[in-house]
């Protein structure tokens, strides 16, 4: 089931990008225009049904990535510059 794996990769990447940049949950939630509880669910591997594609676009834009790259494994030790 590729969609499940893609979702897990996406959720992992959200947490990875946030921690790599040194952002708090509150800072990242503000950047994405979502609540901290929603971000915590995403980082825990759950994508809320109410999440819209604007969040994906803001995330990709902030980290200088293409939206599709968020669904592929990112290098854990590769710093993301902004």
N, C-alpha and C positions, 0 to 999 in steps of 0.2 A: 504494500500500500504506500505508494510514493507520497501521497498527500500527508499522511501521518508523519512520515519521516521529514518531509519538508517543514511541517509545522514545528516539530521538535528542534530542527536545525535553526529555524527562525527564532524560536524562544531562547535557545542557547545563545545565539548571536546577539540578541538584545542585551542579555546580561553581560556577555563578553565585551561588547562595545562600551557599555556603560562603565564597567569596572576598569577597562583599559584606559578610558579617558579620565577616570577618577571622579566620576559624577555620582552624587548621591541619588537615591531613589526619587527624592523630591525634585532635584534639579532635572533629572531625565524626564520625569512626568510632566514638568512644566514645559520642557522643550517639545514634547510630543502632544501637549494639550490634552492629557489624560490624567486621571486621578492616580495617586500612589497605589491604592488597592488594585487597580486595573493593571498597573505595571508589575506589581508583585505577582499577580496571576500569570501574566505573560512569562515572566522570568521563571515561574514554577512549572511552565510547560502547558499552560491553558490559554487558549486564545478566546477571549469572550466573544460571543456572537454579535454583540453590538459594536465591536471594533470595526472602524471603516478604513478604507484604503488611504485616506489622508494621513493616518498615523504612519503607515508604511512609507509614504512619500516624504513625510517630514523626517523620519528616521534615516532614510537613505540620503536625503539632501544634507542633513546635519553632519553625517559621517563621510560624505563625499563618495558614496557608493551608488551603483545602479540598483533599483529595487530588486531585481532578480538575484543580485549577489547576496542579499540577506537570507536567501533560501539555500545557499551553498555553504559548506563548512568554511569558516574563516580560520586563518592561521592563528593559533592561540598566542604565539609570541611576537606577532607582527604588529607593531604599534600603528594606530590609525591617526594620521595627522589631520588637523583641520586648518 
